[in-house]
Amino acid sequence: MKIAEVSELVEYSDEKRVRKQLFLSNEIVSELVCYEPGQDTVTHQHPRQDEIFYVVEGAGTIVVADAEIAARTGTSVFVPAGARHSIRADRGARLVLLFFKGPGIPGRTAAAAG
């Protein structure tokens, strides 16, 4: 068993978003990502991994294919494998989100943020 105290991991940088690995195994990858206002993750896709985003706090936009989703505290978004997607924090708002991707990374054992 591994435990991650998410609230203790929140950290921001003016230069770029901050990513912190929570868990990594053969089956799942989970990270916490913290964005300052206007920061983003560029459009990309995961050919073999489904991904779930959960907004811990703040406000932003999650784009999946051609759909723009206004994401606020408590919003959860499922992105199927192969779908192009991106994330950006709204101007004037920080954004903290968790993501979970599966399958994970073959050959990796469960790990926690450290």
KEKE-3310 file (N, C-alpha, C; in steps of 0.2 Angstrom, whole numbers, plus 5000, padded with zeros to 4 digits):
npx = (5004:5002:5003:4997:4998:4989:4986:4997:5006:5004:5011:5018:5024:5031:5037:5034:5021:5019:5023:5019:5023:5012:5008:5014:5013:5012:4998:4993:4995:4998:4997:4999:4995:5000:4995:4999:4990:4985:4994:4998:4995:5001:4992:4990:4991:4987:4991:4988:4982:4969:4963:4959:4954:4954:4948:4955:4956:4952:4951:4949:4952:4948:4952:4945:4947:4936:4929:4927:4929:4923:4931:4930:4933:4930:4926:4926:4934:4934:4945:4946:4958:4969:4962:4964:4970:4970:4975:4972:4975:4963:4964:4969:4966:4972:4975:4973:4975:4972:4978:4974:4980:4979:4982:4997:5014:5024:5033:5036:5035:5023:5024:5026:5023:5037)
npy = (4994:5011:5029:5045:5061:5073:5086:5091:5091:5101:5113:5127:5135:5149:5148:5135:5123:5112:5095:5081:5065:5053:5039:5024:5010:4994:4994:5007:5025:5039:5056:5073:5089:5105:5121:5138:5153:5153:5144:5129:5112:5105:5101:5083:5065:5049:5034:5021:5022:5025:5040:5049:5064:5074:5088:5096:5108:5125:5133:5129:5124:5110:5102:5090:5082:5090:5096:5108:5109:5117:5117:5115:5115:5099:5094:5080:5072:5060:5053:5044:5032:5037:5049:5066:5079:5093:5104:5119:5132:5144:5161:5172:5162:5149:5131:5115:5098:5080:5066:5051:5037:5023:5008:5006:5008:4996:4984:4992:4995:4998:5014:5028:5046:5056)
npz = (5000:4996:5001:4997:5002:4995:4997:5003:4993:4984:4973:4965:4951:4943:4931:4924:4923:4937:4940:4949:4953:4959:4960:4952:4942:4934:4930:4932:4931:4941:4944:4951:4945:4945:4940:4936:4933:4916:4912:4903:4896:4882:4867:4865:4864:4870:4864:4869:4881:4892:4900:4915:4922:4937:4944:4957:4963:4959:4942:4925:4907:4899:4884:4873:4859:4849:4859:4871:4888:4902:4917:4934:4952:4957:4945:4934:4921:4908:4896:4882:4876:4863:4860:4856:4867:4878:4892:4901:4912:4918:4914:4927:4937:4947:4944:4950:4947:4947:4938:4931:4922:4912:4904:4915:4917:4910:4919:4930:4947:4961:4966:4977:4978:4983)
capx = (5000:5006:4998:5000:4994:4988:4986:5004:5010:5003:5016:5017:5030:5029:5040:5030:5017:5023:5020:5022:5020:5009:5008:5016:5013:5010:4991:4990:5000:4994:5001:4996:4998:4998:4996:4998:4985:4987:4999:4995:4998:5000:4988:4994:4987:4990:4988:4985:4980:4963:4965:4954:4956:4949:4950:4955:4954:4954:4947:4953:4948:4951:4950:4945:4945:4934:4925:4930:4925:4925:4933:4930:4933:4925:4925:4930:4934:4937:4948:4948:4964:4969:4959:4969:4967:4975:4973:4975:4972:4960:4968:4967:4965:4976:4972:4976:4971:4974:4976:4975:4981:4979:4987:5002:5021:5026:5039:5036:5032:5020:5028:5022:5027:5041)
capy = (5000:5018:5034:5051:5067:5077:5093:5093:5091:5107:5118:5131:5139:5154:5146:5130:5119:5107:5089:5077:5058:5050:5031:5021:5003:4991:4995:5014:5030:5045:5062:5079:5094:5112:5126:5145:5156:5154:5139:5124:5106:5106:5095:5077:5059:5043:5029:5015:5023:5030:5045:5052:5070:5076:5095:5096:5115:5130:5133:5129:5121:5103:5101:5084:5082:5097:5099:5112:5108:5121:5112:5118:5111:5093:5091:5074:5071:5054:5054:5038:5031:5040:5056:5072:5083:5098:5107:5125:5135:5150:5168:5174:5156:5143:5125:5109:5092:5074:5062:5043:5034:5015:5004:5010:5007:4989:4983:4996:4993:5003:5019:5034:5053:5056)
capz = (5000:4996:5002:4995:5005:4990:4999:5005:4987:4979:4973:4959:4948:4938:4924:4920:4928:4942:4940:4954:4953:4965:4959:4946:4942:4928:4929:4932:4932:4943:4945:4953:4941:4947:4935:4938:4928:4909:4910:4900:4894:4875:4864:4864:4864:4872:4859:4872:4888:4894:4906:4919:4925:4942:4947:4965:4965:4953:4936:4918:4902:4896:4878:4871:4852:4847:4864:4877:4894:4908:4922:4940:4957:4957:4938:4932:4913:4905:4889:4879:4872:4856:4859:4857:4872:4881:4898:4902:4918:4916:4916:4934:4941:4947:4943:4953:4945:4947:4932:4931:4916:4912:4908:4917:4913:4911:4922:4936:4953:4964:4970:4979:4978:4988)
cpx = (5004:5001:5001:4995:4994:4989:4993:5008:5009:5008:5016:5024:5028:5032:5036:5026:5021:5019:5023:5019:5018:5010:5010:5016:5012:5003:4989:4996:4995:4999:4996:4999:4995:5000:4995:4993:4988:4992:4995:4999:4996:4996:4993:4989:4991:4987:4985:4983:4974:4966:4959:4957:4951:4952:4949:4953:4956:4949:4952:4948:4952:4948:4951:4943:4943:4930:4929:4926:4928:4925:4934:4931:4928:4924:4929:4929:4937:4939:4950:4955:4964:4966:4964:4966:4973:4971:4976:4971:4969:4965:4965:4965:4970:4972:4976:4972:4975:4973:4978:4975:4982:4979:4993:5009:5023:5033:5040:5032:5028:5024:5023:5027:5032:5045)
cpy = (5006:5023:5041:5057:5073:5084:5096:5093:5097:5111:5121:5134:5143:5152:5141:5126:5114:5101:5085:5070:5056:5042:5029:5014:5000:4993:5002:5019:5036:5050:5068:5084:5100:5117:5133:5148:5156:5148:5133:5117:5106:5100:5089:5071:5054:5037:5023:5016:5028:5034:5048:5058:5072:5083:5095:5103:5120:5130:5133:5126:5115:5102:5094:5083:5089:5100:5102:5111:5113:5117:5116:5113:5105:5090:5085:5073:5064:5055:5047:5038:5034:5047:5061:5076:5087:5101:5114:5128:5142:5156:5170:5168:5151:5137:5119:5103:5086:5070:5055:5041:5026:5013:5008:5009:5000:4988:4987:4993:4999:5008:5025:5040:5053:5062)
cpz = (5000:4998:5000:4998:5000:4992:5001:4999:4982:4979:4966:4957:4943:4931:4920:4926:4932:4942:4945:4954:4959:4965:4952:4946:4935:4925:4928:4934:4935:4945:4947:4948:4944:4942:4938:4932:4921:4907:4907:4899:4886:4873:4863:4865:4867:4868:4863:4879:4889:4900:4909:4923:4931:4944:4954:4967:4959:4947:4930:4913:4900:4889:4876:4864:4851:4853:4869:4883:4900:4914:4929:4946:4957:4950:4937:4924:4911:4898:4887:4876:4865:4855:4860:4862:4875:4888:4898:4908:4915:4918:4923:4939:4941:4946:4946:4951:4946:4941:4934:4924:4917:4905:4910:4913:4915:4914:4928:4941:4956:4967:4972:4978:4984:4991)
residu = (MET:LYS:ILE:ALA:GLU:VAL:SER:GLU:LEU:VAL:GLU:TYR:SER:ASP:GLU:LYS:ARG:VAL:ARG:LYS:GLN:LEU:PHE:LEU:SER:ASN:GLU:ILE:VAL:SER:GLU:LEU:VAL:CYS:TYR:GLU:PRO:GLY:GLN:ASP:THR:VAL:THR:HIS:GLN:HIS:PRO:ARG:GLN:ASP:GLU:ILE:PHE:TYR:VAL:VAL:GLU:GLY:ALA:GLY:THR:ILE:VAL:VAL:ALA:ASP:ALA:GLU:ILE:ALA:ALA:ARG:THR:GLY:THR:SER:VAL:PHE:VAL:PRO:ALA:GLY:ALA:ARG:HIS:SER:ILE:ARG:ALA:ASP:ARG:GLY:ALA:ARG:LEU:VAL:LEU:LEU:PHE:PHE:LYS:GLY:PRO:GLY:ILE:PRO:GLY:ARG:THR:ALA:ALA:ALA:ALA:GLY)
# end
